[in-house]
Amino acid sequence: HYIILNPTLGTHCAAIYKFLQKNYALSPIYYFRKKTAAEDQLRKYFTDADKNTASVPLKIKYITLEDTVTTDQLKKFLDSTKTNVCVAGSMDANFSLALARQLASLSKSYRSVVIGMPTWDKVDFNKAAYRGIEIIYSNSLYINNDNRLVQHLNNLYKLKYFSRPGDLVFSGFETLYHFSHLLSDTTASFTNLLATKKNSLFGEIDIQPVSNKQTGEPDYYENKKLYFIKRADGVIKG
């Protein structure tokens, strides 16, 4: 049984689409991208979500920009009377972050929410260049510092190693804890075991089968649980 704990890019895109439906369905939504094969695949994930939605499809305007993003390019599309929801539809960090910085520079005239890809988790958005906009991205891990176990581990690392534990400390510990408890349970079926959420420590694990379209049988199992991280002027919320 093959289990993927980090949700795939397609899962992230489908979740972002649903997030937009839930929170910004009435706002103008702009999807900015470059013209490359990788960006074509990324856009396909969004158009697939559009076709498969059980709700009202979003009215997304897909816009292809040059490699260099300028404020003059962006002003042509933004609405000064509404909140502009701008999706950075690219895995190219230079392009996506340039888009975020240019939108931030226009924030006094155009209010914007920027939706990024999961790779944005490693970006330092505390810099002044990103002030004035809301930045949101999906992530499979969210460490809530109000969690008592998180506080305990932070204090332990500070005393023993004079540092803070990285994300892999939390995800690795939780993975071993979760699956060792599943292995010790011999009373339930494999599928029912994977569906359990009782062995989570820091967040949630939601493992679901991904079926083969031809056979209907599971090709693999994937953790579908995602969090959305919002950063606005130095404040972080999950």
Buried (B, 14 or more C-beta within 10 A) or exposed (E): EEEBBBBBBBBBBBBBBBBBBEEBBEBBBBBBBBEBEEBEEBBEBBBBBBEEBEEEBBEBEBBEBEEEBEBEBBEEBBEEEEBBBBBBBBBBBEBBBBBBBBBBBBBEEBBBBBBBBBBBBEBEBEEEBBBBBBBBBBBBBBBEEEBEEBEEBBEEBEEEEEEEBEBEBBBEBBBEEBBEEBEEEEEEEEEEBBEBEEBBBBBEBBBBBBEEEEEEEBEEBBBBBBBBBEBBEEEEEE
